[in-house]
Amino acid sequence: MKADLTRNSFYPSRYFSRVLMQQGRVQLDADWNEQADILLHYLRNLAADCIGPHGGPENNFGFGITLAGSDLNIGQGRYYVQGIPVDAGQGLTYAKQPNYPSPPTLPATPYPVYLDVWERLITCVEDDRIREVALGGADTAARTKVIWQVKAFTGTGQKGTEQKETEQKACIDVTGSLQPANRGWLQAVAKQQGTSTNPCVIDPNASYSGPENQLYRIEIHTPGPAGTATFKWSRENGCVVFPIVKLTPGSPTTAVLETLGRDDRFGLNEGDWVEVEDDDSVLMNTGALANSPAALLPGPLLQVQSISAGSLTVTLNGTPSAKVGQDSSKHPLLRRWDQTAGDQVEGGLQLNTTDNAAVLTEGTWFNIENGIQIYFQAAPADSTNQYRTGDYWLIPARTATGNIEWPTTTQSGKTVPVALPPDGVTHYYAPLGVVNADGSVTECRCQFKAQAQCPNTKVAT
């Protein structure tokens, strides 16, 4: 959620049932957002408990898959994935989906087909209809949108002699292959270097020295295991964006922007790192794994070389991915990231020469800024962390306490930060079917009947 938020205060383990506003109190975005999260959590869990991991209603059974030449037809109707409802309209195919602009070519048969469901943040930059014209088009609240994508799984690689047995197993096993067992674990502290020889022990003089309250965002850029994966960070939760009027790729690249930011805090300066995004790049890259096609991987971060305030033109050192940011109908923008290279001996970041994001190394404390440090924890000995593009962690930093909000525990009398999995982006998967070599489709969807059974009645005349 790359919105201008104070923090995310919803934790399912607290078992809160609702948020009660009190008279005469300060109103915070976190309280309102937590109420929505509580309600969604209950509703989606209720639906998942009643329906199961996935299923569709008998009278509106959607997302049936049929082979149509070199394409797939997607049946109209509704389907639930982990309690989240998604709807398919009429006339949809694999190649023409509303939220999957450039699907990879379908593999050779047999192959499983599955549904990928996740949530995307939408601001007034991505959808101008959110603005209220009566207020002069002011930027107000953001939205989240449920995204569904029908995809073909190419990771089985085994047809075998008993093809039917393999196909039926795919209905069950494909989801486990898509969700890494370990998506990475992060520890965070606000500390000064002390006398402890254990890097996991929080120094008693821990201190956040920033001048303002911030919501830091640590986000995976290029996917893969440690050493291959890269990450980027923002002190503003990645919400500092600049809509693009015109982008001219090259070496260097130039971008004409709608604005250079509303103030110094949300502005753009020479030397800043930015990412060129649009609707297509977000929809194609979010959740990408290391074995995703090259077309699905994010492009490089570009550094601001110069800024012409009069013409709102920014010169960028480097070239973005092909076609990204050049179609004005797809809401192109520059997103600012705040990482810089530093002395690695002192915990500074090493920027990857290919994508210009920070190289992700496990078992090392990285200095972010103002006393904040992060630590990517290695997976257990029998497994490997697989980092996915778009996965992120949020770190609220507060000047009142001189510290960050991060859970801690006590080990051997010492306070240590808890290692946490990513806050998101959460993807939910459901098998739909297996396309066989003869053109038939093995059904993998589950169906449920309505609980209410109404007696026959006459229509009033």
C-alpha positions, 0 to 999 in steps of 0.5 A: 500500500504505497499511500501517504499513511501514518502506519498500519495498525491492524494486527489479526493476533489482537482480535479486535472486533471494531474501532470506536471513535471517541468525541473530542479526540484526534482522528488518524488515518490508521484508525479508519483504515484499521476498521476497514481491515477488521471488517474485511478480515472477518468477512473473508475468513467467514467466506473461506471457512464456509466455502473452503480455500476456493469455490464458485456458486452453482448458479453463477459458476465462473472462470471455467477454462476451454481451449480456443485455438492458441487462446483460452476462453474464460467463463463468465461468473464468480469465484471465491479465492480465500474468501475474496470474490472475483467476477469475470465478464462476458467474452474474456480470454487469456490473451484479453484480460482486464488486469493482465495486459501482456500474458506470456505465450501459453506453454505446450500441453499439458499445463495447469491454469490457475487464478492469481488474486491480490490487491492493488493500491489505486490513488488519484494518479492512477484513477482521476475519478477519485478526485473531487472537482468541488474541492479543485481536484484535491488529492483525498483518500486512496482505494484498493482494488482486487486484481485477478489474473488467469495464468498458465503454470509452466513449472511442472515439466513432467508429462510421464506415461500416466498423463492423467495422474500427473494432471490430477496431481497438478490440480492440488500441487500447483498452488504450493509451487507458486507460494514460496515456503519462505518469502524472507524475514526482516528484523529492524531496529533503531540503534547506535553502535554499542558494546554488544558483540551480538548484532541481534541484541538491541542496544540500550541507547537505541535511537531514531534521530530523524527530524520527523515521523516517517513510515519507512518502506523496504520493498523487494525489487528484483526477485530471487534468493539472497545475493540475486534479489535486490531491494529499495527503500523509501522514508515516505512509504513509496508514496512520492510520485510524479505523473509523467506528461511525456517520456522520451527514452534514451541515454539519457532519458527525459521526462516532462512531469505534471509537477515537481512535488508539493513541497521539499519533503515530497519533491524531487532533487538531483541525485534521487533514484526514481522508478518509471511505472505505469499500469502495465508494469505494476500488473505484470511485475507484482509478485514475480519470482526469480523464474518469471519470464524476463518480460515480467521483471521490473526495470532498472531504477534511474538517477535524476541527472538534472531538473528544469523547474521552468519546463518541469523536465527531468533528465534521467541517467539511464533507460527504462524498460521498453514501452514502460511509461510512454502511453499516457492512458496507462497513468505513467509516473516516476516513483521516488526511492531514497536509498544511496550507496555507502561504505559496506564495512559500516553497513552501507548499501551496495547498489546493483549495477544492473537495476541500481537497487540495493543488493540483498544479503542475509545475515548483515545489518544494513544502515538505512538512515537516522539510526535505522538498521535492517537485517534479512534473516537467513532461512532454516538450513534445509530451505532458501528464502525466495524474495518476490517483487513487490513484497514489502515491510513497513517501519514506523519511526517516531520522534516522540520516542526516538525509536521505531515501532517494531515488535521485540522479544526477550532472549536470555535476558536481552531484548531482540527484534522479532523477525517478520515475514513481508506485510504484503503483497499477499497473493492467493492462488486457485487451480482452475483446470489442466489443458490436455494434449487432446484439447480437453480440460481437466476440471479443477474448480470447486462448486458450492450450492446456495444454503437457502432452498426456497419452496415453489411459489406462484408468481402474482398476477 
